[in-house]
Each structure stands twice: as structure tokens, then as C-alpha cells.
Amino acid sequence: MALLAGVTVVWAVTFLHVQRRRAAELAAPSGPLLRSLPVQSGPPRAESVELTPDERAAFAGLVRQFGRGRRR
């Protein structure tokens, strides 16, 4: 019985060691690290829309309307 318990302990320790080593290998980056993100020069074209004066006025009205609800 003592031999079986000893073998079980050795197996468990070895198994945990192998699992930790695999986890460390998976967590380590395999390629070069990206040190910083490139600077965005402006909004993408798909998100940039020219508004007519009427649309600008309507948007300003919405901003004022929603702004009133947030005041305390």
C-alpha cells in the first residue's frame, strides 16, 4: 500500500510539473511583441459623413435635449 501511495505522489508531482511547463509555453509570445499601436490620423472614411446645415441643427437639438436629462 505504501508503494502505491508513493507512486501516486510521484505521478501527481510529475503531472503538475508538465502541466505548468505547457501553460508557460502557451503563455509565452512566439513572435515579436507589438510595442505600441500606430497613431490614427483621423476617422476612417466609412465613419466620416458630411452633414447638411439642417442635419447639423437637428443634431444640435438632440444634444441639447439629451443634455437636459442628465443635469442634476
N, C-alpha and C positions, 0 to 999 in steps of 0.2 A: 504494500500500500504506500509506503514511503517513497519507493522508487517511482511509482505512478504520479504521485504528487510532485516530486522533483522534476520529472519530465514535463509535466503540465506547466510548472512555473517557468522553466527554461523556454518552452514553446511560446508562452504568453509574452515573455520579455522580448524574445526574438521577433515575434509578430508585431508588437508595438513599435519596435525599433525600425522595422521595414516600412510600416505604415507612415511613421513620422518622416522617414527619408523620402518616400514617394510624395508626401504632401509638400515637403520643402522643395523638391524638384519641380512640382507643378506650379508652385507659387513664384518661383524664380523666373524673371523675364528671360525669354530666349533670344530676343533681338535687342537692338539699340533702344534706349529709352527716349521718349519724347520729352525734351527738357522744357519746352514752353509751347504754347499754342500760337499759331500765326495771328497777326493783328488783322482784324476785319476792317476793310477800308470803307465800308458802307453797307446799307441793307442790300440783300440780294434783289435782283431785278424782279423776281416773282412777287416780292413783298412791297415793292415800291409802286405807288399809283399816284398819278396827278389828280388832284381834286378840283372841281369847278368851284367858283365862288359860292354858289348855292350849297354845294356839299360841305364846304368849309363852315358856312354859317350853321348848317344843320348839325354838324359835328360839335361845334362850339356850344350850341344849345343843349345837346346831350350831355356834354361835360359839365355845364352849369347845373343841369337838372340832377345828375347823379352826385355832383358835389354837394348839393344842398342836403341830401340824405345822410351824408357822412359827418356833417358838422354836429358838434355837441352843444 
